[in-house]
Amino acid sequence: MTLPTSYRLKQANSYGPLRRAARVLASLVRQVGQSLRREPQSDAALARRAEGGYTLTEIMIALAIVSMMLGGAAVYAFGQFEKARKKETVNMMRKIKDGVLQWRMDATGGEQCPSGLNELVTAKVFNKEPKDGWGRQFVFKCPGEHDTDGVDLISFGKDGKEGTADDIKSWEDEK
């Protein structure tokens, strides 16, 4: 196997990182050579230089403090994110109820219910089928068992399982 010539290296895109690494390595070798040729510094100059830097321990302590602060902020942010998903789901339920009312008035004069959310999409009440805050479909019942004049909507919440504590129901008060 032969190594590519410098002309081929310039033409091949895959050798770009290799060329950059070679340039950096050559630069480091030059810097080390220059520092070895320098005159030794006096004790006072070395003492001044040592006082200006940070020790590894100081850097590690600073990183630990910053990590703890970011960890606390992340826990708070994820809690707020879940609250926002629940609020988004409740707001979408309200929009669906309004959309069903609009569909009933436009299509049947308030007599019938749509068979599902996809019927609201085909009637152009919604652009796309509404989803809950976790991207799942709502359970839709019209007329509802709890809201006999309207619609019952259920979102299975974060876990996506029916009958758990995180279910969001349109007929219950906000949690």
C-alpha positions in Angstrom: 0.0 0.0 0.0 1.3 3.4 -0.9 0.6 6.6 1.0 -1.3 9.3 -1.0 0.8 12.1 -2.4 0.3 15.6 -1.2 -1.7 16.4 -4.4 -4.1 13.5 -3.6 -4.3 14.7 0.0 -5.5 18.1 -1.2 -8.2 16.5 -3.4 -9.5 14.0 -0.8 -12.0 15.4 1.6 -11.6 12.6 4.0 -8.0 13.6 4.8 -9.0 17.1 6.0 -9.0 16.2 9.7 -5.8 14.3 9.4 -4.1 17.3 7.8 -5.4 19.6 10.5 -4.1 17.2 13.2 -0.7 17.1 11.6 -0.5 20.9 11.5 -1.5 21.1 15.2 1.1 18.4 16.1 3.8 20.3 14.2 2.9 23.5 16.0 3.1 21.8 19.4 6.5 20.4 18.6 7.7 23.9 17.6 6.4 25.4 20.8 8.0 22.7 23.0 11.3 23.2 21.1 11.2 27.0 21.7 10.4 26.6 25.4 13.3 24.3 25.9 15.7 26.9 24.3 14.5 29.7 26.6 16.6 30.9 29.4 15.5 29.7 32.9 13.4 32.3 34.7 14.3 33.8 38.1 12.7 32.6 41.3 10.7 35.8 41.6 9.2 35.4 38.1 8.3 31.8 38.8 6.6 32.8 42.1 4.5 35.5 40.4 3.5 33.1 37.7 2.5 30.4 40.2 0.3 32.8 42.1 -1.8 33.6 39.1 -3.1 30.1 38.2 -5.6 27.7 39.6 -4.9 24.3 41.1 -6.6 21.2 39.9 -8.4 21.0 43.3 -9.9 24.5 42.8 -11.1 23.6 39.3 -12.7 20.4 40.5 -14.5 22.1 43.3 -15.8 24.8 41.0 -17.0 22.1 38.5 -18.8 20.2 41.4 -20.6 23.4 42.5 -21.7 24.2 39.0 -22.8 20.6 38.4 -25.0 20.7 41.6 -26.6 24.0 40.5 -27.4 22.7 37.1 -28.8 19.4 38.5 -31.1 21.4 40.8 -32.2 23.6 37.9 -32.8 20.5 35.7 -35.0 18.9 38.4 -37.1 22.1 38.7 -37.3 22.5 34.9 -38.5 19.0 34.3 -41.2 19.4 36.9 -42.4 22.6 35.2 -42.3 20.7 31.8 -44.7 18.1 33.1 -47.0 20.8 34.5 -47.0 22.5 31.1 -47.9 19.2 29.4 -50.9 18.8 31.7 -52.0 22.4 31.1 -51.6 21.9 27.4 -53.8 18.8 27.6 -56.6 20.6 29.6 -56.5 23.5 27.1 -56.8 21.1 24.1 -59.8 19.4 25.8 -61.5 22.8 26.0 -60.7 23.5 22.3 -62.1 20.0 21.4 -65.3 20.7 23.4 -65.7 24.1 21.6 -65.0 22.4 18.3 -67.7 19.7 18.9 -70.2 22.4 19.8 -69.3 24.3 16.6 -69.6 21.1 14.5 -73.0 20.3 16.1 -74.3 23.7 15.3 -72.9 23.8 11.7 -73.6 20.2 10.7 -76.8 19.1 12.4 -78.2 22.2 14.2 -77.1 20.8 17.6 -78.8 17.4 17.3 -76.1 14.9 16.7 -72.5 14.2 17.8 -69.5 13.6 15.7 -68.4 9.9 15.6 -64.8 10.9 16.4 -62.1 13.5 16.3 -61.3 12.6 12.7 -64.8 13.8 11.7 -63.9 17.2 13.1 -60.8 17.2 11.0 -62.7 16.3 7.8 -65.2 19.1 8.6 -62.3 21.5 8.8 -63.0 22.4 12.5 -59.3 21.3 13.2 -56.4 21.2 10.8 -55.1 17.9 12.3 -56.3 15.5 14.8 -55.8 16.9 18.3 -53.4 15.1 20.6 -52.7 15.4 24.3 -49.5 16.9 25.8 -47.7 13.5 25.3 -48.6 13.2 21.7 -51.3 10.5 22.2 -54.9 10.5 21.1 -57.8 11.3 23.4 -60.5 8.9 24.3 -63.6 10.5 22.8 -67.3 9.8 23.8 -70.1 11.9 22.4 -72.6 12.3 24.0 -70.7 11.9 27.2 -71.7 9.8 30.2 -70.6 12.6 32.6 -71.3 15.6 30.3 -74.6 14.5 28.7 -74.9 17.6 26.6 -71.4 17.6 25.4 -68.4 15.3 25.1 -66.3 13.3 27.5 -62.5 13.3 26.9 -59.9 11.3 28.6 -56.1 11.5 28.3 -54.1 8.7 29.9 -51.4 11.1 31.0 -47.7 10.6 31.3 -47.7 6.8 31.6 -50.3 6.2 28.8 -52.2 3.6 30.9 -55.9 3.7 31.5 -57.2 4.0 35.1 -54.1 5.4 36.8 -53.8 8.5 39.0 -52.3 10.6 36.2 -55.3 10.3 33.9 -56.8 13.7 32.9 -60.6 13.7 32.4 -62.6 16.6 30.9 -65.4 16.4 33.5 -63.1 16.6 36.6 -61.7 19.8 38.1 -58.1 20.7 37.3 -55.6 19.1 39.5 
